[in-house]
């Protein structure tokens, strides 16, 4: 698991992305994302778009701006083992 600090506001019905470097992650790996604070209704997903780099997508499906507190994001990578 890798931790990374970030603070972000996401507009009503909006999307915001951020990218982090994670050594060893590869395209096709599964990226599990969590935060150590309340996401206030955001939907969060992560994916590896290039070797060593993960993008987190935050979707706000509410009618108001969500301004996240400062805190840590946690990443857990599961290797994809194609047959």
PEJO-V83792 format. One record per backbone hydrogen bond with DSSP energy under -0.5 kcal/mol. CO is the residue of the C=O (numbers start at 1). NH is the residue of the N-H. If there is no record, write none. Layout:
co=CO nh=NH
co=CO nh=NH
This chain:
co=2 nh=75
co=4 nh=73
co=6 nh=71
co=8 nh=68
co=10 nh=66
co=11 nh=14
co=14 nh=60
co=16 nh=58
co=18 nh=56
co=20 nh=54
co=22 nh=25
co=25 nh=52
co=26 nh=29
co=30 nh=32
co=30 nh=78
co=31 nh=46
co=32 nh=76
co=34 nh=74
co=39 nh=42
co=42 nh=44
co=43 nh=59
co=45 nh=57
co=46 nh=31
co=47 nh=49
co=47 nh=55
co=50 nh=53
co=52 nh=22
co=53 nh=49
co=53 nh=50
co=54 nh=20
co=55 nh=47
co=56 nh=18
co=56 nh=58
co=57 nh=45
co=57 nh=59
co=58 nh=16
co=59 nh=43
co=59 nh=61
co=62 nh=13
co=65 nh=67
co=66 nh=10
co=66 nh=68
co=71 nh=6
co=72 nh=36
co=73 nh=4
co=74 nh=34
co=75 nh=2
co=76 nh=32
co=77 nh=79
co=78 nh=30
co=79 nh=81
co=80 nh=82
